[in-house]
Amino acid sequence: MPIERTMVCTRPDFDPATIYAAYWVGRTLRKLEEFGLRITDLLGEFATKEKLVEALENYDPIAYWGVGHGNATQFAGQDAFIMLEKEVDESLFIGRIVHLTSCLTGLSGGLLESIAGEGAIAAFGYSVELIVGVETGNFPNIPSNKATESLLAPDCAVETMLSLGKTIAEAVMESDNLSNVEIENWRKSGHPDADLLIWAHINNRDGKVLYGLPEADEEIPAPIHPLTALASVASITGLGLVVMKW
């Protein structure tokens, strides 16, 4: 018997980017529980395909929020082991909302579009490398740093808005609005990394994609956030900066 307002979330925590994302997604999950959402939270070593499939079968959730590494056709969980593959796992999400906080799973013709095309209510993610933090020496190297909080807030807002009864399209719009607020806040801040963070927010905002039925008027009973997180570290040549990406 399906449990209403139920969501499954997978949160790997094996490298800097996934550790950072797991922290902020976890904080969002606690808020969603206060709104009455029942969450199966698969953290760390439990963020595997086996555990995900087991949770989907046992609880029949309306939504799945995945944090992890990604590319156009695959999504990975703990220790970068593959959890989802295009043309293999779409049937797991028929009738559900899927949110992946990760890089590139939202590319045209990729994993999320395929999931939506095979019967998911909607599939939300990113067609770009999702930037979740910066390492410049101006922020502490801890998950709770202000740069990561700012960059992940728009992503986490999708689930919050859905849990408050917004439609999928409205939730994504609110996420974009929050990105714009964060951009303006950094613009006014005078912070030495403001330009970098503004660029990162624009990258994330403009790389958001939504497949499926965003035009549906009916309320979605549970939020899906994603966070499909993918973590890689890349240097910005000449700036001496490191940008952490999902």
Residue, then its C-alpha position, 0 to 999 in steps of 0.5 A: m500500500p503506497i504511503e502518501r507524501t513519501m520520498v526516497c533520497t540517496r546521499p553519498d558522502f565519499d568526496p568533498a562535493t558529495i560531502y558538502a551536498a549531503y550536508w545541505v540536502g540533509r538539512t532540507l530533508r529535516k525541514l521537509e519532515e516538519f511539513g509532514l513528508r515521510i522520507t527514506d534517507l539513504l546516506g553514505e554506504f546506503a546510497t546504492k542502487e540495491k538500497l534504492v530499488e529496495a526502498l522504491e519497492n517497499y514504500d512506493p514513493i511519489a518522489y526520488w531525490g538523488v545526490g551524486h556524480g553524473n553524465a549524460t547517460q549515467f548517475a552514480g552514488q556512493d564511491a562513484f558506483i553507477m546507480l542509474e543508466k539510460e535505457v536500463d532503469e527508466s521503469l523504476f520511476i514511472g509515475r514518480i518525480v525525479h530530481l537529480t542534483s548532479c552534472l549533465t544528467g539533464l542533457s538533451g537526449g540524456l538520462l533525465e529526458s529518457i526517464a520522463g519519456e518513459g513515464a515519470i511525472a517529471a524529471f529535473g536536473y542540470s544540463v551543465e556541470l553543477i557548481v556546488g562550492v569554491e575553494t579560494g581561501n576565503f571560505p572555510n573548508i567545511p560543508s556549512n560554508k556560505a558559498t556552498e549554502s548559497l549555491l545549493a539553496p536554489d536546488c533545495a528550494v525545489e523540494t521545499m516548494l513542492s512540499l508546500g503544494k506548488t506545482i512542478a513548474e512553480a517550484v522550478m520558477e521559485s528556484d530560479n527566483l532564488s538564484n536571482v536573489e543570491i546573484e544580487n546579494w553577492r553583487k552587493s556584497g563586496h566579497p572578493d569572490a563575488d564575481l566567481l559566485i555570480w558566475a557559478h549561480i548563472n551557470n547553475r540557473d541557466g543549466k536547469v532543465l525540467y522534463g515531463l509534465p511541468e504544465a500539470d495543474e494538479e498539486i504534487p504531494a511530495p517534493i523531489h529534490p534532487l540533488t544528484a551530485l557529481a563531484s569533481v575538482a577543476s582548476i581555473t587557469g590563471l586565477g589560482l582558484v578551485v571550483m568544485k562541481w557536481 
